[in-house]
Amino acid sequence: MRRPRKSDDFKEYSYVKKFSDSEIRLNSINGNRGVALIFPNNYTVAASSLSWSWVQQLFWEYNIPVERYFYEKWFKKFYSIESFTPLDENKVFLFSFHFEPDIENIVDILKKQGIPILKNQRNENHPTIIIGGAITFFNLELVKPIADVIVIGDLEDKVEQISEGINILLKDKESGLKFLDKIDNVIVNEQKNYTLSNFDISKKLPASHIITRFSEFGEKRLIEIGRGCIRRCKFCVMGNTKKPVKFVKPELIKDLLKDEKYPIGIISATITDYPWLDELLDILEYYEIKFSVSSMRADGITKRLLRLLKESGQNTYTIAPEGISQKIRDVMLKDLNEEELLTALEMGRMEDFSNVKLYYIVGFDEEDNEDFNELKSFIDKVKKLGYKSITLSINPLIPKKNTPFYGRKFINERRYNEIRKWMYENLKGVKLHFESYKLSKKQNLYNNISLEELINLFSK
Ligand code: SF4
């Protein structure tokens, strides 16, 4: 594509080019055929999601050279990462949608392209809007009025048929939609039944093909070794929808990693539940691969895992007690007790971690003063272990659809502020990071909005 001449367009093009130039790409495919893969958030969030890279690779396998796009509020043209093709040159928009408030970014993209938001207001000349991603596991209602096609759950087992459907769509929208409607777990006609299950990722090991310093993981190649979670925490969508869990055996990981040149980011619900953790660490140690993990549980942490993480350059030790007291952890079925948490934290000190980050969720009806006092006494015990820096990350409970907590009340702002005040007054010497109330409220809103309300909202 030629460089844009208008200064606004050039600014946008240059911004996309900065990220494009940062990427090391391990494979590529030529030719833009009018299919855009859009992550409706900024580049950092997009590049930190394995799905953005993986979905592109899956379609490439079937000769659909989709190009990647991301979102910024000030964008007008939306240039692709690969060939800087403006979005309006595409006939098919594939949205990889994971986080509820991003619905506003999807709507903004469609508006800026002059495409009606509601699917029943579009015609055969408008691009086909296909939406897939984690959102389809728990909040299908949010995409129903917008998407011409919803791809429910994992893509791997239906990508071949969907690619065929896209090829038809590119020639004739109506015939393409008819074809796609026949695929299991692909919804064109809203009345269709569907099932949720995890693709067996041993058959096709998901690994990213882009490495960029702008990812939240740093310059790492992402590899998914487990899909779903064996646990049942009541607030968690993954623990309540993505079953049965699929793990990749170490032999397959070894095949992939034996020639690995880059550090890796290991993606799984929690690495400590990976059934062959020691064998995995053997491989990483043997091939001298530096790595990070997306999450670990306090009850499964080993000194060896911590040592290797430290040697890989990780400085902050992160664990998620989630509940501020044992009572709250029991309410949420976290299956963790204080002794396990303290043992894990002691291990962190023994392996020389001096920064620790602890995740908590607040906003339960059952919470009372005693629970907060228990948190204070726990943090005092953590301080005595000798960490230089202790950070608490506090999030309000968002009672998500498809979890046992759905239907619970969302904390009001006054109570959230009271908790914030109490923590600042009582938890001295720790850093406190509170998730934005506004953003959480928005997440809760989109989690509970009815189809009618949503249609009204988008019709404005
Ligand atoms: S362990 Fe983590 S991923 Fe698994 S159910 Fe609990 S919160 Fe969810």
Boltz pocket constraint, residues with backbone or C-beta under 6 A from the ligand:
constraints:
  - pocket:
      binder: B
      contacts: [[A, 229], [A, 230], [A, 231], [A, 232], [A, 233], [A, 236], [A, 237], [A, 238], [A, 239], [A, 240], [A, 269], [A, 270], [A, 297]]
      max_distance: 6.0
